[in-house]
Amino acid sequence: MSVAGTSAAPEGRDPRRTPAPRQGDHGWGLDPDQLPDGLVIADEHGRVACFNAAAARITAVRPGDALGQPLEKALPLEDLEGRRWWQLTDPYGGLAIRARQPERNLLLPGGREVLVSARYVRERPLGPVRRVVVSLRDTEARRRTERSHAELIATVAHELRSPLTSVKGFTATLLAKWERFTDDQKRLMLETVDADADRVTRLIAELLDISRIDSGRLEVRRQPVDIGAAVSRHIQAYVAAGQPADRFLLRIEQPLPGLWADPDKIDQVLSNLIENAVRHGEGTVTIDVTPTASPREGEENGTSVTVSDEGPGIPEESMNRVFTRFWRGSKRGGTGLGLYIVKGIVEAHGGTITVGRAPGGGAEFRFTLPVAAPAYLA
């Protein structure tokens, strides 16, 4: 299969285009403009014979202005130290064993960064270079990732500083002046240290979860889960901590299908959603557990859990950002990572989660899990 533009083209024909599919091409050709990355090909004389649409978008150079031009003129790249790249690398000279240039950051005129890699095509080993194939990629996606990582580091540093400062302060005070404090004062300080240590532990657990979700390594150990009993345990814990029992309404529609899921991770999802409703919502927190039919024929049915409150709800313009990193909404504390992790856990189970407005005006979160199968049968 060949890419048009690597050799002379008939008059009136676009040299960037692939010839019409021929027998042996498996019924299709390759149009360089369909490639997602920039593609620039220079011939054996160092003149540009292919300059696709993505290359034009990345470099802001029209293909017609680049075709036929020397490579170093059509693509005037510099390294981060200001050296002219093509003069520095000399693709048509130098060692005959060179086959490529690995991807690296280079600069276009005006200082715009672009990721560039190149391959030197030879007809035989150690022979002269017949083509230089250059791949260009925009760095904007990488910059967004780097900004996200920087924001994560800054958030973590901020969240760790407060509890660690407290732990250090109280332990240093107790060690220096132990005899001066009453037993009640010592207990209060140690309880504060214990609570702050739990806070640090939770943050570290969140970071590990994010790492596993982002890398696709979140493990799901499926076991039988009684989802109704799990919700009841969370409600009882809140009542024992001082919340009025009548603030919670649990409705379970029977019969529920058997559910195989990771009980610890489902507890994590329930804990986050119910805590959000208690802390940031108002009125009655309603939890509905219902069987759900699969929307697609041939797929298993599942179980849905809906957690809703009667507070002000989530603004319409924020709905599409609720499950992103660091989303806190107005007057929200914490790291803003909880709902991102919840979405990752639900999707790792093959389920879905949505957010909307509850009948009472508050926020409504609904996640659905397929029945699935035990881990040893999956």
Residue pairs with C-beta under 8 A, 6 or more apart in sequence:
1 25
1 29
1 30
2 18
2 19
2 30
3 18
3 30
3 32
3 39
3 41
3 50
4 14
4 15
4 16
4 17
4 18
4 19
4 32
4 50
5 15
5 16
5 17
5 32
5 41
5 49
5 50
5 51
5 67
6 41
6 43
6 49
6 50
6 131
7 43
7 49
9 15
15 49
15 50
15 67
16 32
16 33
16 50
16 51
16 52
16 63
16 67
17 31
17 32
18 29
18 30
18 31
18 32
19 29
20 29
21 27
21 28
21 29
32 39
32 50
32 52
32 53
33 52
33 53
33 54
35 52
35 54
36 54
37 54
37 135
37 136
37 137
38 52
38 54
38 55
38 56
38 57
38 58
38 59
38 114
38 134
38 135
38 136
38 137
39 50
39 51
39 52
39 54
39 55
39 133
39 134
39 135
39 136
40 48
40 50
40 51
40 52
40 55
40 66
40 71
40 74
40 75
40 133
40 134
40 136
41 48
41 49
41 50
41 131
41 132
41 133
41 134
42 48
42 49
42 71
42 131
42 132
42 134
43 49
43 130
43 131
44 128
44 129
44 130
44 131
46 70
46 71
46 72
46 91
46 92
46 132
47 68
47 69
47 70
47 71
48 66
48 67
48 68
48 69
48 70
48 71
48 74
48 75
49 67
49 68
50 67
51 61
51 63
51 66
51 67
51 74
52 63
53 63
54 136
55 61
55 63
55 66
55 136
56 62
56 63
56 66
58 108
58 114
58 136
58 137
58 138
59 75
59 108
59 114
59 136
60 108
61 74
61 75
65 74
66 74
66 75
67 74
71 86
71 91
71 132
71 134
72 84
72 86
72 87
75 86
75 134
76 84
76 108
76 109
77 84
77 85
77 86
77 106
77 107
77 108
77 114
77 116
78 84
78 85
78 106
78 107
79 85
79 88
79 104
79 106
79 107
80 105
80 106
80 107
85 106
85 116
89 101
89 118
91 98
91 101
91 118
91 120
91 129
91 132
92 128
92 129
92 132
96 122
96 126
96 127
97 126
98 120
99 119
99 120
99 122
100 117
100 118
100 119
100 120
101 116
101 117
101 118
101 119
102 117
103 115
103 116
103 117
103 135
103 137
104 115
104 116
104 117
105 113
105 114
105 115
105 116
105 139
106 113
106 114
106 115
106 116
107 113
107 114
108 114
113 139
114 136
114 137
114 138
114 139
115 136
115 137
115 138
115 139
115 142
116 134
116 135
116 136
116 137
117 134
117 135
118 132
118 133
118 134
118 135
119 132
119 133
120 129
120 131
120 132
121 129
121 130
121 131
121 132
121 133
122 128
122 129
122 130
123 130
148 325
151 325
151 326
152 210
152 325
152 326
155 326
155 335
155 336
155 337
156 203
156 207
156 335
159 203
159 335
160 200
160 203
162 196
163 196
163 197
163 199
163 200
164 196
164 200
166 192
166 193
166 196
167 193
167 196
167 197
167 200
170 189
170 190
170 192
170 193
171 193
173 189
174 181
174 186
174 189
174 190
178 186
181 189
203 335
206 335
206 337
206 338
206 341
209 218
209 341
209 344
209 345
210 325
210 337
210 340
210 341
210 344
211 217
212 218
212 219
213 340
213 341
213 344
213 345
213 348
218 344
218 345
218 348
219 262
220 261
220 262
220 265
220 348
220 349
220 375
221 262
221 375
222 260
222 261
222 262
222 372
222 373
222 374
222 375
222 378
223 260
223 261
223 262
223 263
223 374
223 375
224 258
224 259
224 260
224 374
225 259
225 260
225 261
225 263
225 266
226 259
227 256
227 259
227 266
227 289
227 303
227 305
228 250
228 252
228 256
228 289
230 263
230 266
230 267
230 270
231 250
231 270
231 274
231 287
231 289
231 305
232 250
234 267
234 270
234 271
234 274
235 248
235 250
235 274
235 287
238 247
238 248
238 274
238 278
239 245
239 248
243 278
246 284
247 278
247 283
247 284
247 285
248 284
248 285
248 286
248 287
249 284
249 285
249 286
249 287
250 286
250 287
250 289
251 286
251 287
251 288
251 289
252 288
252 289
252 290
253 288
253 289
253 290
253 291
255 291
256 289
256 290
256 291
256 303
257 291
257 300
257 301
257 302
257 303
257 371
258 371
259 302
259 303
259 369
259 371
259 372
260 371
260 372
260 373
260 374
260 375
261 349
261 369
261 372
262 345
262 349
265 345
265 348
265 349
266 345
266 369
268 341
268 342
268 345
269 342
269 345
269 346
269 367
270 305
270 307
272 338
272 339
272 341
272 342
273 305
273 307
273 342
273 365
273 367
274 285
274 287
274 307
276 307
276 338
276 339
276 363
276 365
277 285
277 307
277 308
277 309
277 362
277 363
278 285
280 309
280 311
280 329
280 331
280 332
280 363
281 309
281 310
281 311
281 362
281 363
282 309
282 310
282 311
282 312
282 362
283 309
283 310
283 311
283 360
283 362
284 309
284 310
284 360
285 307
285 308
285 309
286 306
286 307
286 308
286 309
286 358
286 360
287 305
287 306
287 307
288 304
288 305
288 306
288 308
289 303
289 304
289 305
290 303
290 304
290 306
291 301
291 302
291 303
291 304
292 301
292 302
292 303
292 304
292 368
293 301
294 300
294 301
294 302
294 370
299 370
300 370
300 371
300 372
301 370
301 371
302 351
302 368
302 369
302 370
302 371
303 368
303 369
303 371
304 366
304 367
304 368
304 369
305 366
305 367
305 368
306 364
306 365
306 366
307 364
307 365
307 366
308 358
308 359
308 360
308 362
308 363
308 364
308 365
309 358
309 360
309 362
309 363
310 358
310 360
310 361
310 362
311 361
311 362
311 363
312 361
312 362
313 357
313 358
313 361
313 362
313 363
314 322
314 329
314 355
314 357
314 363
315 329
318 327
318 329
319 355
319 356
321 327
322 329
322 339
322 355
323 339
323 340
323 342
323 343
323 353
323 355
324 340
325 336
325 337
325 340
326 335
326 336
326 337
327 336
327 339
327 340
328 334
328 336
342 353
342 367
343 353
346 352
346 353
346 367
346 369
347 353
349 369
349 370
349 372
350 369
350 370
350 372
351 367
351 368
351 369
351 370
352 367
352 368
353 365
353 366
353 367
353 368
354 365
354 366
354 367
355 363
355 364
355 365
355 366
356 363
356 364
356 366
357 363
357 364
358 364
372 378
